[in-house]
Structure formats: C-alpha cells, structure tokens
C-alpha cells in the first residue's frame, strides 16, 4: 500500500516539476500569439508565417498537457508537430530568399517528398505512440540547412539593413542555435529514453532551449510590431 502511494506521489511531483518548468514557455507563447494575431495584417509575409507557427506550437503544447493528463499519452501530437513544423519553416524560408534558390525552385517537391517520408515513418516505422526520432532528425537537419543557407544569403538589404531585416537575421540565428542543440537530443532519443538519468537531464534541457528560443522570437516580434507602430505615429504627427 505504502509503495503504491509513493509511486503515485512521485508521479504527481514529476508532473508538477515538469509544468513548473514549462509555465514560462506557455506564458511567452500566449504573449507572442496575442501580439501576432492583433497586429497580423501589418506584418510582412515571413512574420505572418512565423505567427502561424507560434499559434500552431501553442495549440500543440496545450494539447500535449491535455493528452498527458486525460489519456496519459501525448506522443501522437509530436508526430503532428513534426509535419507542421516542417511545412511552416519551409514556407518561412521560402519567403526570405528574394532571388530564386533551390528551395524556391523545388518548393512543392520538397514539401511533397519530405512530408511523405515523415508520414510514412509514423505509419510504418515508428508508431504514433512512440518517439518519431527518425522523422524529427530529418526535419531538424533540413531546417538547419535552411538556416545555414540564409546565413550566407546576402541581398541588397544587407547594405542598408532595416529593422525587419535585422530581426529576421536574429530569428535565423536563434533557429540555427536551437535546432542544432535539440538535434542531438532527438538523434539520441533511442538510447536516453531507456535511461532515467539521461531522460531527467535531456528532457528539461529541451524545455530550456525551447523557452529561450521562444523568448527571442517574442522579443523580435515585439520590436517589429511596436517600433514600426511608434515610427508610424511619429511620422503622422510630423
């Protein structure tokens, strides 16, 4: 009896610790989504897609909490997040390149082939009730390639950089850092999921990286929206 009570209490403590560490992430996402939705019409195309990604991310986070509490299972949402993450970041980077690149020329082929591979992995290789480490590794590697390509992509905007251009460069930098960091976590998930010590370290690390990632996106979105708003107000006043 006492052992059963201890196991149940340990699970409660585990859930409380997890949600305490993820609470800042939820608050950041709520603020980012609110700013993006309210000022959506004023944003450029890349930032509109970014807002779509933030809203999608937030809905997955809320769904994962609901699934963990009610069904004690939320891994199917990770599979859904992987395909959505791939599509939205691909569209985001497609909007960043002004002249034609490999991504622009073969956008629909990339979406179709990689999207199909991700779905096939969930159907035939790694069940929706398990970690889709293969698909996550593929998608994250592709997003890192997008970010690296953009890092060496210089346009006329680099000569006279606008605030929006600077913020897009900042987002690209944080995408590269975040996805490079979490790539190792998902590549090694086959091993650390069976190791409680590794799981207790890498799982919170993933949350911390994601929180920092979302915080920087919030700051860039805030600057784009409210700096433009302030400069527009000053111009109209003058």
LINFEN-V156889 format. One record per residue. N is the residue number from 1. RES is the residue in three letters. SS is DSSP state (alpha for helix, beta for strand, coil for the rest). PSI is psi in whole degrees, -180 to 180 (none if undefined). Layout:
# LINFEN-V156889
n=N res=RES ss=SS psi=PSI
n=N res=RES ss=SS psi=PSI
This chain:
# LINFEN-V156889
n=1 res=UNK ss=coil psi=-49
n=2 res=UNK ss=alpha psi=-36
n=3 res=UNK ss=alpha psi=-38
n=4 res=UNK ss=alpha psi=-44
n=5 res=UNK ss=alpha psi=-38
n=6 res=UNK ss=alpha psi=-42
n=7 res=UNK ss=alpha psi=-44
n=8 res=UNK ss=alpha psi=-42
n=9 res=UNK ss=alpha psi=-38
n=10 res=UNK ss=alpha psi=-35
n=11 res=UNK ss=alpha psi=-39
n=12 res=UNK ss=alpha psi=-45
n=13 res=UNK ss=alpha psi=-40
n=14 res=UNK ss=alpha psi=-45
n=15 res=UNK ss=alpha psi=-42
n=16 res=UNK ss=alpha psi=-42
n=17 res=UNK ss=alpha psi=-40
n=18 res=UNK ss=alpha psi=-48
n=19 res=UNK ss=alpha psi=-26
n=20 res=UNK ss=alpha psi=-37
n=21 res=UNK ss=alpha psi=-27
n=22 res=UNK ss=alpha psi=-10
n=23 res=UNK ss=alpha psi=-46
n=24 res=UNK ss=alpha psi=-35
n=25 res=UNK ss=alpha psi=-44
n=26 res=UNK ss=alpha psi=-41
n=27 res=UNK ss=alpha psi=-41
n=28 res=UNK ss=alpha psi=-44
n=29 res=UNK ss=alpha psi=-40
n=30 res=UNK ss=alpha psi=-45
n=31 res=UNK ss=alpha psi=-44
n=32 res=UNK ss=alpha psi=-47
n=33 res=UNK ss=alpha psi=-39
n=34 res=UNK ss=alpha psi=-47
n=35 res=UNK ss=alpha psi=-45
n=36 res=UNK ss=alpha psi=-42
n=37 res=UNK ss=alpha psi=-44
n=38 res=UNK ss=alpha psi=-40
n=39 res=UNK ss=coil psi=23
n=40 res=UNK ss=alpha psi=-45
n=41 res=UNK ss=alpha psi=-25
n=42 res=UNK ss=alpha psi=-10
n=43 res=UNK ss=coil psi=153
n=44 res=UNK ss=coil psi=171
n=45 res=UNK ss=alpha psi=-47
n=46 res=UNK ss=alpha psi=-39
n=47 res=UNK ss=alpha psi=-29
n=48 res=UNK ss=alpha psi=-42
n=49 res=UNK ss=alpha psi=-38
n=50 res=UNK ss=alpha psi=-42
n=51 res=UNK ss=alpha psi=-39
n=52 res=UNK ss=alpha psi=-41
n=53 res=UNK ss=alpha psi=-42
n=54 res=UNK ss=alpha psi=-44
n=55 res=UNK ss=alpha psi=-41
n=56 res=UNK ss=alpha psi=-44
n=57 res=UNK ss=alpha psi=-44
n=58 res=UNK ss=alpha psi=-41
n=59 res=UNK ss=alpha psi=-37
n=60 res=UNK ss=alpha psi=-41
n=61 res=UNK ss=alpha psi=-44
n=62 res=UNK ss=alpha psi=-43
n=63 res=UNK ss=alpha psi=-34
n=64 res=UNK ss=alpha psi=-37
n=65 res=UNK ss=alpha psi=-47
n=66 res=UNK ss=alpha psi=-44
n=67 res=UNK ss=alpha psi=-39
n=68 res=UNK ss=alpha psi=-39
n=69 res=UNK ss=alpha psi=-46
n=70 res=UNK ss=alpha psi=-48
n=71 res=UNK ss=coil psi=-5
n=72 res=UNK ss=coil psi=30
n=73 res=UNK ss=coil psi=123
n=74 res=UNK ss=coil psi=10
n=75 res=UNK ss=alpha psi=-31
n=76 res=UNK ss=alpha psi=-31
n=77 res=UNK ss=alpha psi=-28
n=78 res=UNK ss=alpha psi=-38
n=79 res=UNK ss=alpha psi=-43
n=80 res=UNK ss=alpha psi=-42
n=81 res=UNK ss=alpha psi=-38
n=82 res=UNK ss=alpha psi=-46
n=83 res=UNK ss=alpha psi=-39
n=84 res=UNK ss=alpha psi=-41
n=85 res=UNK ss=alpha psi=-45
n=86 res=UNK ss=alpha psi=-48
n=87 res=UNK ss=alpha psi=-47
n=88 res=UNK ss=alpha psi=-42
n=89 res=UNK ss=alpha psi=-32
n=90 res=UNK ss=alpha psi=-45
n=91 res=UNK ss=alpha psi=-38
n=92 res=UNK ss=alpha psi=-50
n=93 res=UNK ss=alpha psi=-28
n=94 res=UNK ss=alpha psi=-34
n=95 res=UNK ss=alpha psi=-19
n=96 res=UNK ss=alpha psi=-32
n=97 res=UNK ss=coil psi=122
n=98 res=UNK ss=coil psi=-42
n=99 res=UNK ss=coil psi=166
n=100 res=UNK ss=coil psi=131
n=101 res=UNK ss=coil psi=179
n=102 res=UNK ss=alpha psi=-40
n=103 res=UNK ss=alpha psi=-45
n=104 res=UNK ss=alpha psi=-43
n=105 res=UNK ss=alpha psi=-33
n=106 res=UNK ss=coil psi=33
n=107 res=UNK ss=alpha psi=-52
n=108 res=UNK ss=alpha psi=-32
n=109 res=UNK ss=alpha psi=-43
n=110 res=UNK ss=alpha psi=-47
n=111 res=UNK ss=alpha psi=-43
n=112 res=UNK ss=alpha psi=-48
n=113 res=UNK ss=alpha psi=-51
n=114 res=UNK ss=alpha psi=-41
n=115 res=UNK ss=alpha psi=-41
n=116 res=UNK ss=alpha psi=-42
n=117 res=UNK ss=alpha psi=-40
n=118 res=UNK ss=alpha psi=-43
n=119 res=UNK ss=alpha psi=-44
n=120 res=UNK ss=alpha psi=-36
n=121 res=UNK ss=alpha psi=-42
n=122 res=UNK ss=alpha psi=-29
n=123 res=UNK ss=alpha psi=-43
n=124 res=UNK ss=alpha psi=-25
n=125 res=UNK ss=alpha psi=-64
n=126 res=UNK ss=coil psi=113
n=127 res=UNK ss=coil psi=155
n=128 res=UNK ss=coil psi=-11
n=129 res=UNK ss=coil psi=17
n=130 res=UNK ss=coil psi=169
n=131 res=UNK ss=coil psi=130
n=132 res=UNK ss=coil psi=62
n=133 res=UNK ss=alpha psi=-34
n=134 res=UNK ss=alpha psi=-48
n=135 res=UNK ss=alpha psi=-42
n=136 res=UNK ss=alpha psi=-42
n=137 res=UNK ss=alpha psi=-43
n=138 res=UNK ss=alpha psi=-48
n=139 res=UNK ss=alpha psi=-45
n=140 res=UNK ss=alpha psi=-37
n=141 res=UNK ss=alpha psi=-40
n=142 res=UNK ss=alpha psi=-42
n=143 res=UNK ss=alpha psi=-38
n=144 res=UNK ss=alpha psi=-40
n=145 res=UNK ss=alpha psi=-40
n=146 res=UNK ss=alpha psi=-49
n=147 res=UNK ss=alpha psi=-41
n=148 res=UNK ss=alpha psi=-41
n=149 res=UNK ss=alpha psi=-42
n=150 res=UNK ss=alpha psi=-30
n=151 res=UNK ss=alpha psi=-30
n=152 res=UNK ss=coil psi=17
n=153 res=UNK ss=coil psi=105
n=154 res=UNK ss=coil psi=132
n=155 res=UNK ss=coil psi=-175
n=156 res=UNK ss=alpha psi=-19
n=157 res=UNK ss=alpha psi=-27
n=158 res=UNK ss=alpha psi=-22
n=159 res=UNK ss=coil psi=-47
n=160 res=UNK ss=coil psi=76
n=161 res=UNK ss=coil psi=131
n=162 res=UNK ss=coil psi=171
n=163 res=UNK ss=alpha psi=-43
n=164 res=UNK ss=alpha psi=-41
n=165 res=UNK ss=alpha psi=-43
n=166 res=UNK ss=alpha psi=-40
n=167 res=UNK ss=alpha psi=-36
n=168 res=UNK ss=alpha psi=-38
n=169 res=UNK ss=alpha psi=-38
n=170 res=UNK ss=alpha psi=-42
n=171 res=UNK ss=alpha psi=-42
n=172 res=UNK ss=alpha psi=-41
n=173 res=UNK ss=alpha psi=-43
n=174 res=UNK ss=alpha psi=-30
n=175 res=UNK ss=alpha psi=-45
n=176 res=UNK ss=alpha psi=-44
n=177 res=UNK ss=alpha psi=-47
n=178 res=UNK ss=alpha psi=-48
n=179 res=UNK ss=alpha psi=-28
n=180 res=UNK ss=alpha psi=-39
n=181 res=UNK ss=alpha psi=-45
n=182 res=UNK ss=alpha psi=-17
n=183 res=UNK ss=alpha psi=-43
n=184 res=UNK ss=alpha psi=-39
n=185 res=UNK ss=alpha psi=-46
n=186 res=UNK ss=alpha psi=-32
n=187 res=UNK ss=alpha psi=-35
n=188 res=UNK ss=coil psi=9
n=189 res=UNK ss=alpha psi=-28
n=190 res=UNK ss=alpha psi=-32
n=191 res=UNK ss=alpha psi=-45
n=192 res=UNK ss=alpha psi=-16
n=193 res=UNK ss=coil psi=-23
n=194 res=UNK ss=coil psi=1
n=195 res=UNK ss=coil psi=109
n=196 res=UNK ss=alpha psi=-36
n=197 res=UNK ss=alpha psi=-45
n=198 res=UNK ss=alpha psi=-39
n=199 res=UNK ss=alpha psi=-43
n=200 res=UNK ss=alpha psi=-20
n=201 res=UNK ss=alpha psi=-47
n=202 res=UNK ss=alpha psi=-32
n=203 res=UNK ss=alpha psi=-50
n=204 res=UNK ss=alpha psi=-33
n=205 res=UNK ss=alpha psi=-40
n=206 res=UNK ss=alpha psi=-40
n=207 res=UNK ss=alpha psi=-43
n=208 res=UNK ss=alpha psi=-46
n=209 res=UNK ss=alpha psi=-42
n=210 res=UNK ss=alpha psi=-38
n=211 res=UNK ss=alpha psi=-45
n=212 res=UNK ss=alpha psi=-43
n=213 res=UNK ss=alpha psi=-49
n=214 res=UNK ss=alpha psi=-33
n=215 res=UNK ss=alpha psi=-43
n=216 res=UNK ss=alpha psi=-38
n=217 res=UNK ss=alpha psi=-41
n=218 res=UNK ss=alpha psi=-44
n=219 res=UNK ss=alpha psi=-44
n=220 res=UNK ss=alpha psi=-42
n=221 res=UNK ss=alpha psi=-42
n=222 res=UNK ss=alpha psi=-47
n=223 res=UNK ss=alpha psi=-43
n=224 res=UNK ss=alpha psi=-46
n=225 res=UNK ss=alpha psi=-53
n=226 res=UNK ss=alpha psi=-27
n=227 res=UNK ss=alpha psi=-42
n=228 res=UNK ss=alpha psi=-41
n=229 res=UNK ss=alpha psi=-41
n=230 res=UNK ss=alpha psi=-44
n=231 res=UNK ss=alpha psi=-36
n=232 res=UNK ss=alpha psi=-39
n=233 res=UNK ss=alpha psi=-41
n=234 res=UNK ss=alpha psi=-39
n=235 res=UNK ss=alpha psi=-44
n=236 res=UNK ss=alpha psi=-34
n=237 res=UNK ss=alpha psi=-42
n=238 res=UNK ss=coil psi=none
